[in-house]
């Protein structure tokens, strides 16, 4: 058979070969069943809550259901709606805690990675050790520490910073106490992604910067900080998204005037028969969380190292 005939035969067999490859099940088929299960467990409850929010389902037996957007209109555009203001207040608290936790976690992660050296994993374990206990117990412990007869007020009075018998009232049941406990609860988990990025950083880049005459501070600003930004953003997201729906901490240390948006959602589903309005609040929070994930996910998927040296290589 000549070379031309062999080429013609190969061309004739190519469609059949491509069809066999096209219909061959890949390894992704094995992932399909658990993926569908996860989607059902995620989307199913959201769909059920949506039915409550538009009046197509009710938790009160015998109630006539019909499609309505009255709850949505009241929340989004209703005059003087208190939940919109509470939502803005909650997001401000969440953003403040997220920024402060990220700023405080960076020196901690930097110390573990660059200073602690061989003891860094031991110190990291000690940092995380208190968080092996129940979150609820830790919040209750802070409630005991911050109350009028707690350790904090006792220490302040013993140091002479406050007259004895006069407790500082805003240490408990205030925005300060909510922010403090949330800050304490999340700072180790913010430090973890930053520490992971710093640990895997190519130290030869830092040595090269020093060889070129850069000071330690300049090396940090021009090399270390830009290369660690993915960890910083990841840590920020780790604290931002969970705290948007937080209700345990405000419930125990916040008091009636320092409740967050999540407390109102929890109240609608436990203390009120109006699950429809609670569903509107819950879905609104879900939309915000998804939007935050999309925004910050864009930064997490970007190789920020390309900007650290003025451009990609």
C-alpha positions as a printed Julia matrix, in Angstrom:
313×3 Matrix{Float64}:
   0.0    0.0    0.0
   1.36   3.37  -1.0
   1.77   6.32   1.29
  -1.15   8.1   -0.4
  -3.46   5.12   0.13
  -2.46   4.9    3.8
  -3.26   8.59   4.26
  -6.67   8.16   2.6
  -7.45   5.17   4.85
  -6.49   7.12   7.97
  -8.74  10.0    6.92
 -11.61   7.58   6.33
 -11.17   6.02   9.78
 -10.88   9.38  11.59
 -14.69  10.04  12.02
 -15.2    6.6   13.53
 -12.27   7.12  15.89
 -13.56  10.53  16.93
 -17.05   9.16  17.56
 -15.63   6.46  19.81
 -13.7    9.06  21.8
 -16.66  11.39  21.92
 -19.05   8.92  23.53
 -16.55   7.3   25.87
 -17.59   8.11  29.47
 -14.89  10.06  31.25
 -13.76  10.08  34.85
 -16.07  13.01  35.5
 -19.04  10.63  35.41
 -17.96   9.3   38.8
 -18.24  12.79  40.26
 -21.73  13.35  38.85
 -23.81  11.49  41.52
 -22.27  13.23  44.56
 -22.34  16.53  42.68
 -26.07  16.16  42.02
 -26.62  15.24  45.66
 -24.77  18.32  46.86
 -26.71  20.54  44.45
 -29.99  19.04  45.66
 -29.05  19.63  49.3
 -28.05  23.22  48.53
 -30.71  24.26  46.05
 -33.6   22.29  47.61
 -33.77  24.29  50.88
 -33.29  27.56  48.99
 -36.18  26.69  46.7
 -38.34  25.84  49.72
 -37.49  29.15  51.4
 -38.31  30.96  48.14
 -41.77  29.35  48.15
 -42.34  30.73  51.65
 -41.09  34.18  50.61
 -43.61  34.53  47.77
 -46.57  33.1   49.66
 -46.76  29.77  47.82
 -46.17  27.87  51.05
 -47.12  28.56  54.66
 -46.1   27.05  57.98
 -49.6   27.67  59.36
 -51.92  24.7   58.6
 -55.04  25.63  56.7
 -53.68  28.91  55.36
 -54.67  29.67  51.75
 -51.51  30.2   49.7
 -51.14  32.36  46.61
 -48.28  34.04  44.82
 -47.46  37.46  46.25
 -44.45  39.74  46.39
 -45.8   41.91  49.2
 -43.08  40.86  51.64
 -40.35  41.57  49.11
 -41.77  45.0   48.28
 -42.06  45.88  51.95
 -38.46  44.9   52.66
 -36.9   46.47  49.57
 -38.97  49.62  49.1
 -41.31  49.9   52.1
 -41.07  53.33  53.79
 -39.34  53.24  57.17
 -38.66  49.52  57.04
 -36.49  48.77  60.13
 -34.86  45.68  58.65
 -33.03  47.59  55.93
 -31.36  49.79  58.52
 -30.5   46.74  60.61
 -29.02  45.07  57.54
 -26.76  48.07  56.85
 -25.76  48.19  60.53
 -24.93  44.48  60.5
 -22.81  44.79  57.37
 -20.87  47.67  58.9
 -20.15  45.55  62.0
 -19.17  42.62  59.8
 -16.85  44.69  57.6
 -15.23  46.31  60.65
 -14.58  42.96  62.31
 -13.28  41.47  59.05
 -10.84  44.32  58.42
  -9.57  44.4   62.01
  -9.18  40.62  62.15
  -7.25  40.59  58.88
  -4.98  43.45  59.95
  -4.29  41.79  63.3
  -3.81  38.32  61.82
  -1.13  39.39  59.36
   1.6   40.17  61.98
   0.69  36.93  63.73
   1.09  34.89  60.55
   4.28  36.8   59.67
   5.77  36.04  63.1
   4.93  32.33  62.81
   6.42  32.08  59.33
   9.53  34.27  59.56
  10.44  34.51  63.26
   9.21  31.42  65.09
  11.1   29.15  62.65
  11.23  25.56  64.01
   8.69  26.36  66.76
   6.11  27.78  64.36
   3.89  24.69  64.19
   3.94  24.28  67.96
   2.88  27.89  68.4
   0.25  27.47  65.71
  -1.17  24.48  67.58
  -1.27  26.49  70.83
  -3.04  29.29  68.97
  -5.72  26.92  67.72
  -6.04  24.86  70.92
  -8.84  26.98  72.51
 -10.87  26.58  69.35
 -11.11  22.82  69.79
 -13.82  23.53  72.37
 -17.42  24.45  71.64
 -18.03  27.85  70.07
 -21.04  28.31  72.35
 -18.95  27.69  75.47
 -16.37  30.23  74.36
 -19.03  32.9   73.8
 -20.51  32.17  77.24
 -17.02  32.49  78.72
 -16.74  35.96  77.18
 -20.15  36.8   78.61
 -18.79  35.98  82.08
 -15.59  37.95  81.47
 -17.31  41.12  80.23
 -20.31  41.42  82.54
 -20.5   44.0   85.32
 -19.07  41.58  87.89
 -16.71  39.93  85.43
 -12.94  39.66  85.24
 -12.55  42.65  82.91
 -14.38  45.11  85.16
 -12.64  43.71  88.25
  -9.19  44.2   86.68
 -10.02  47.73  85.51
 -11.19  48.7   88.99
  -8.19  47.09  90.69
  -5.83  49.06  88.42
  -7.56  52.27  89.45
  -8.85  53.04  85.97
 -12.44  53.01  87.25
 -13.87  53.67  90.74
 -14.73  50.48  92.59
 -18.37  49.6   92.36
 -18.78  51.44  89.07
 -18.65  48.91  86.25
 -18.11  49.96  82.64
 -21.51  49.26  81.16
 -20.51  49.17  77.49
 -18.19  46.19  77.98
 -21.21  43.9   77.71
 -24.44  44.04  75.69
 -23.09  46.51  73.17
 -21.68  46.7   69.66
 -18.24  46.66  71.25
 -18.81  43.29  72.93
 -20.25  41.77  69.74
 -17.3   43.01  67.67
 -14.76  41.89  70.28
 -16.09  38.34  70.53
 -16.39  37.99  66.75
 -12.85  39.32  66.39
 -11.55  36.79  68.93
 -13.5   33.95  67.35
 -12.16  34.4   63.83
  -8.64  35.81  64.02
  -6.88  32.38  64.11
  -8.75  31.25  61.02
  -7.81  34.46  59.23
  -4.16  33.88  60.13
  -4.14  30.34  58.69
  -4.4   31.17  54.94
  -1.96  34.07  55.34
   0.48  31.75  57.14
   0.1   29.11  54.41
   0.93  31.64  51.66
   3.92  33.03  53.57
   5.22  29.53  54.26
   5.17  28.62  50.57
   6.72  31.89  49.43
   9.97  31.62  47.52
  12.47  33.09  50.01
  15.0   33.6   47.2
  12.94  36.57  46.06
  13.43  38.22  49.44
  17.16  37.52  49.31
  17.34  38.97  45.81
  15.6   42.15  46.97
  18.07  42.55  49.82
  21.01  41.92  47.47
  19.71  44.73  45.26
  19.86  47.12  48.2
  16.24  47.11  49.4
  15.69  47.61  53.11
  13.59  45.16  55.13
  10.62  47.52  55.07
  10.93  48.08  51.3
  11.26  44.32  50.74
   8.1   43.78  52.75
   6.13  46.41  50.83
   7.39  45.49  47.35
   7.77  41.72  47.62
   6.31  40.05  50.71
   3.01  41.92  50.91
   2.06  41.63  47.2
   2.9   37.91  47.16
   0.82  37.3   50.29
  -2.29  39.13  49.04
  -4.12  35.93  47.99
  -3.84  34.68  51.58
  -4.94  38.07  52.92
  -8.02  38.11  50.69
  -8.82  34.48  51.54
  -8.61  35.25  55.26
 -10.8   38.33  54.83
 -13.43  36.24  53.03
 -13.21  33.52  55.7
 -14.37  35.97  58.36
 -16.61  38.21  56.24
 -19.0   35.61  54.86
 -19.75  33.59  58.05
 -20.26  36.69  60.2
 -22.88  38.15  57.85
 -25.41  35.68  59.27
 -24.04  35.47  62.83
 -26.7   35.34  65.58
 -25.24  33.36  68.52
 -22.73  36.02  69.59
 -25.17  39.0   69.41
 -27.77  36.9   71.23
 -25.48  36.2   74.19
 -23.31  39.32  74.45
 -25.16  41.86  72.3
 -28.3   42.72  74.2
 -31.54  44.0   72.65
 -29.94  47.1   71.1
 -26.99  45.29  69.51
 -28.69  42.55  67.56
 -27.6   41.77  64.02
 -29.53  40.84  60.89
 -29.1   37.14  61.58
 -30.92  37.51  64.91
 -34.01  38.8   63.12
 -33.97  35.86  60.72
 -33.61  33.46  63.65
 -36.45  35.23  65.5
 -38.84  34.95  62.56
 -38.33  31.19  62.35
 -38.49  30.52  66.1
 -40.63  33.2   67.8
 -42.94  34.25  64.97
 -45.4   32.4   62.76
 -44.48  34.61  59.82
 -41.98  32.39  58.04
 -42.74  34.27  54.81
 -41.05  37.48  55.94
 -38.24  35.54  57.59
 -37.65  33.8   54.26
 -37.36  37.18  52.52
 -34.68  38.25  54.99
 -32.87  34.92  54.69
 -32.82  34.98  50.88
 -31.63  38.59  50.89
 -28.68  37.55  53.02
 -27.98  34.59  50.72
 -27.9   36.93  47.71
 -25.43  39.21  49.48
 -23.19  36.28  50.43
 -23.2   34.96  46.85
 -22.35  38.44  45.56
 -19.44  38.69  48.02
 -18.17  35.28  46.94
 -18.28  36.3   43.28
 -16.5   39.58  43.94
 -13.72  38.18  46.11
 -13.54  34.94  44.14
 -12.35  37.01  41.2
  -9.4   38.25  43.24
  -8.66  34.8   44.63
  -8.5   33.34  41.12
  -6.07  36.03  39.97
  -2.32  35.44  40.2
  -1.44  38.58  42.13
   2.24  37.76  41.87
   2.18  39.14  38.34
   1.88  42.67  39.69
   4.6   42.35  42.3
   7.43  42.88  39.84
   5.72  45.29  37.48
   4.37  42.67  35.1
   4.17  39.0   34.31
   7.2   37.13  33.22
